């Protein structure tokens, strides 16, 4: 089967899932064609089954806003036609799903019926999508796609709640390649960061407001008053300056390090004792799954789909959004010498359920089902 994958190629979770899905399918012999505006971050090696098509956006003095969606739709038409794709799988509703549906309509006039699958990732529904400036297009795109998946039960529920959806949505959760994402021996790194045996706490995100990184810092500040510890913050984004200011205000700058957009995040997670994810919204929490794969327990909020991953009292704990006291109490419980190893073991066991080898077949089955349905309507 030849599959076109459309995604945001940058560091976001939806782009990571889309790229890893393509890589996993290519290893199984599928021909995967990525259609994006730049090379996806993790697609930096050669594989005979992986292809990359760049979307070129022609600007013109008249365009205040260059029409990316139209350039993307045109590129999809071209790739589907000349590479003879069987399916288009778009990740993140805006604007990928509507662009794919435009491409589908154009191709139909040329006698080609391309099945379009849309995967909803989170903020395309919970934040941006339900804004009145996009809602009609998102509703239309979900209802008109040939197949729709969401990354958690909670996101599926939210989609039905906020949009007038008249179709089935299949839940296929985020996944992880445990061959790639696993605890590595990095003792020298741990000794350098925590020379006196301090506990190491980690947070990774795109530093957006929705991640509530100020809660990360406040929880860390309280933990540190009881258990000597250090905090590593991986990622970058609009909240960074405010968070640095908060660290200075609390007098903890010496114990907090900002590592920026680190690619080898598993190296940091390999030496971590605890992962903090106090998000306001989180459809699944891929960053928490990455931590768990490296045997790191998670203290999180109970937002969105996080409780579907982080099992309360087993792999970590979930608290109400913004409940710093509860998160601190739970963190101290997990970090205690009596409990830490059990939580670490449980985190890995839970992550194994989301291994790529378990989740990829769900996508394959979904592709086959949707493809067969679309082909059957052609024969009628
Ligand atoms: O975490 C982000 O803000 C990035 C965002 C994205 O779309 O790239 O992540 C979303 O998709 C991930 C992959 O499906 C999920 O694991 C994240 O939970 C989700 N983020 C939010 O819902 C805030």
Boltz pocket constraint, residues with backbone or C-beta under 6 A from the ligand:
constraints:
  - pocket:
      binder: B
      contacts: [[A, 11], [A, 12], [A, 13], [A, 14], [A, 15], [A, 17], [A, 92], [A, 120], [A, 121], [A, 122], [A, 123], [A, 124], [A, 151], [A, 174], [A, 206], [A, 208], [A, 210], [A, 281], [A, 282], [A, 283], [A, 284], [A, 285], [A, 286], [A, 287]]
      max_distance: 6.0
